[in-house]
């Protein structure tokens, strides 16, 4: 019941926040990382260079809350890659870092995207 209430509150709150940068689509340079993680055809160690290049592109392209949200997404993806291999310590570290980025983004500019990454 608490989870349902939280979800309804999150959806309601999301409608009053400023629109995030990537509301409909993600940047084309993020898609290969996302696909590599979800397709599960590569090991986490094979995905790591793709993660690093995506983080580098994120740092070179974005700033402010948008930067932090996308870094949160990158950490989440790498966390998923480790999680699929049951590498819990490494996955947990990535998920924690992703949450930290999302919290920092919320301090700059509340948005549904930042709340989603924090959740």
N, C-alpha and C positions, 0 to 999 in steps of 0.2 A: 504494500500500500504506500509506504514512504517513497519507494522508487517511482511509482506512478505519479504521486503528487509532485515530486522533484521534476519529473519529465514535463508535466503540464506547466510548472512554473518556469522551467527553462525555455520552453517553446513560447510562452507568453512574454517572457523577458526579452527574448531574441527579437521580437517584433518592434521593440522600442529603441534598440541600439542602432548606431550608425552602420550603414552597409559596409561590409568588408570588401576588400579588393577583389577577391575571387569568388563571387557569389554563384556563378553558373558553371564556370570552367576553371580548371587548374592550369597553371602555366605549362606550356609544352615541355619544358625542361624538367618538370617534376614527374610527368607521366611515366617515363621509363623506370624510375625507381618504384613507383606504385605498382606497375605491372609486374616487375621482377619479383616483388614481395608476394603479391597475390597469386601469381601463376605457380609459385613454388617449384620452379624448374632449376633454380640455382640455390646453392648453399648460402648461408649468411656470410661466410667468408668471401664468396664470389660476389655477393651484393655489396659488400663494404666499399669497394672502389667507386661504384655507382652512387652510393650514399654520399661519399666524400665529395665527389664532383657536383652532386646536387646541392650539398651544403655550400660549397664554394660559389656556385652560381647564385644561390639564394643570397649569400652575403654580398655579392657584387651587384645584384639587381635591385634588392628591396631595402627598405629602411623602416624604422619605427615599429609600430604594432604589426604591420604586414610582414616585416622581416621575422619578428618573433613568432608569429602564427605559422609561417612556413617552416621555420626551424623546428617548431613543435611537431609539425606534420612529418618532417624528416626523421626526427627522433622516434616518433610513433612507428613509422615504417620499419626502421631498423630494429626497434623493439619487437615488432611482429616477426621479423625474419629470425631473430634469436629465439623467440617464443615457439615458433614452429619446430625448432630443433631441441626444444626443452632446455635451452641454455638460460635458466631462470635468472641467474645473477646479472648476466649481461643484458637480458631483456628488461629486467627491473630497473637497471641503471638508465637505460634509454627512455623508458616510460617516465621515470622520475624527472629526467632532464626535460622531456617534452612538457610535462606539467609545469615545471619552473618557467619555461618559455611562455606558456599560455598565461600563467599568472602575471608575468611581466607585461604581456600584451594587454591584459585587462586593466592594468594600472595606467597604461597610456591611453587606451581607447576601448571601452567595453564594446564587444561585438558578439554576435551569435557564433561566429566561427571560433573565436577565442574560448567561449564557454564550451563549445562542442569539443575542442581539443582538451580542455581541462577535464571534462567529464569522461 
